[in-house]
Amino acid sequence: MGQSIAFQKADQLKTKPNAGELGFGKYFTDYMFEMDYSLEEGWHDPKIVPYGPISLDPAATIFHYGQEVFEGLKAYRTEDKRVLLFRPDKNMERMNQSCARLNIPKIDEKFVIKAIKKLVAIEEKWIPSEPGQSLYIRPFIIGTDPALGVHPSATYKLLIILSPVGSYFGNSMSPVKIYVEDEYVRAVKGGVGYAKTSGNYAASLKAQTKSEELGFDQVLWLDGVEHKYIEEVGSMNIFFKIDDEVWTPALNGSILPGVTRDSVIGLLKHWGVTVKEKKISVNKLFKKAEKQKLKEVFGTGTAAVISPVGFLKWEDHVIKVANGKTGKLSQKLYDTLTGIQTGKIEDKLGWTQEIKFENKEVKKTKVKAESEEKTKIEEKAVVTD
């Protein structure tokens, strides 16, 4: 796609939040990216516009039939003030996989990465620099056809919004408590479990509320057919250190192929650790724990990167993992991944992409107002392709 990206300047910019108040997904930057699709023109009219509400017909497909996909990635500020993206190509590849399953027209992956880089460049001052902080990037596509009836939309809108976010763990990396769900089902093979679509998360909310009422942080889902094989946690993939090996559920069509999951597997193999992607029954896992063979459990995802698990509950069985503390391997993975993402550790695997800035020559325009001469200086940062 050789289209240029238009830019519409905002009349007024927002007041940026304090670094200590960021949380996750609470604040949004001044601008967003927008692009439309129609059968006649394909993906067209890419532009960066002031962040704000969008107008949709009440009959739009997204409201009635849930035709939507999304992604999540981050931009990181390094100590030497560079800005890095972590494996955006994998996110765009997965977005097209989700599009295919939801019958949404595929995107030009390289062009959308270019749009992300340009948007982040414009919003560079929104990228926080405190430890653990980053700029969260949320691209998403919605069906916009104003017509009822179960059929694919003929029109779509792709948007990208940005949100400065704080450290997921705050000041400490505390293990979470996980509840194994064996009543509700999130996804089955042949469904949309492997796609990043809003319906998957809507289906998880009931069980998540149930787990919180029981005093747990997250839900660990079992397979939807036999209710005995471990799949994933509500917001992340899951790993188990059994003796000196690391096990994780094999991708089977109902598990999201996480970018962080893939990165962890790559790092472990790079370190010479045996990784087994396999079917793991919850019964077998708890028996391993009884025999003192379960050494660590951790989740992986964009938000937390690595989330150590300190407790697992299944029916009447409760496991205390690693004495309720963060394991050595979990900590090493977290330190290495975040080190690569923020430029503190050399990226030997070629996972990061730097957003390069090029300052245009400062333009000075003299404007006379009554008898007083005022100088307006405009400076704009742009991305080099």
LINNORPE-V81217 format. One line per field, one symbol per residue. phi: phi as a letter, one per 40 degrees, with the letter a starting at -180 (. if undefined). psi: psi as a letter, one per 40 degrees, with the letter a starting at -180 (. if undefined). burial: # if it has 16 or more other ideal C-beta (glycine too) atoms within 10 Angstrom, else .. Layout:
BEGIN
phi = ???
psi = ???
burial = ???
END
This chain:
BEGIN
phi = .cccbcbbcccaccccccdcbcgbgcbbccbacaabbaccbgcafcabbdcicbbbcdcdddcbbgcababaabbbccccgcbbbbfcccccccccccdcccfbdcbccccccccccccccccdccccbcdgcabcbbcabbcbdcachcacccbabbbbbbacbccccgcaccccbbbccbbcbcabdgcbdcccbddccccccccccdccccgbcabbcbccbbfbbcbacdbacbbbcbfbbbbadccbhbbcccccdcccdccdcccgccbbcacbcccccccccccgcccababbacccgbbcbbabbbfccbbbcffgbccccdcccccccccccbgcbdccbgccbcccbbccdccbbcbcbfbbcbbbbbbbcbccc
psi = hfiihihhhidhiihiiideedahfdiiadiiihiihiddeahifhihihhiiihiideiddddefgiiiihiihhhidfeihiihfddddddddddddddefhhiihddddddddddddddfdeehieiheiihhhgiihihehghihgiiieiihhihiihhiahdebeighiihhhhhedihdiiheaedeigidddddeedddddddddeeidihhiiiedefehhciideiiiihhhbeihiihiheeehhgiddddddddddddeehhhhhihhidddddddddefehdihiihiddechhihdihhhbehhhhhffeihiddddddddddddddeedhhgeefdihhhhihhihhhhhhhhhbehhihhhhhhhihh.
burial = ....#................#....###########.....#..####.#........####.#.###########.....######.###.######.##.##.###.#############..###...##############.......#.###############...#.#######..####...#######.##..##..##..#....#########....##############...####.##.###.########.##......#....#.#..##.##....#####################....#.##..###.###.##.###.####.......###.#...........................#..
END
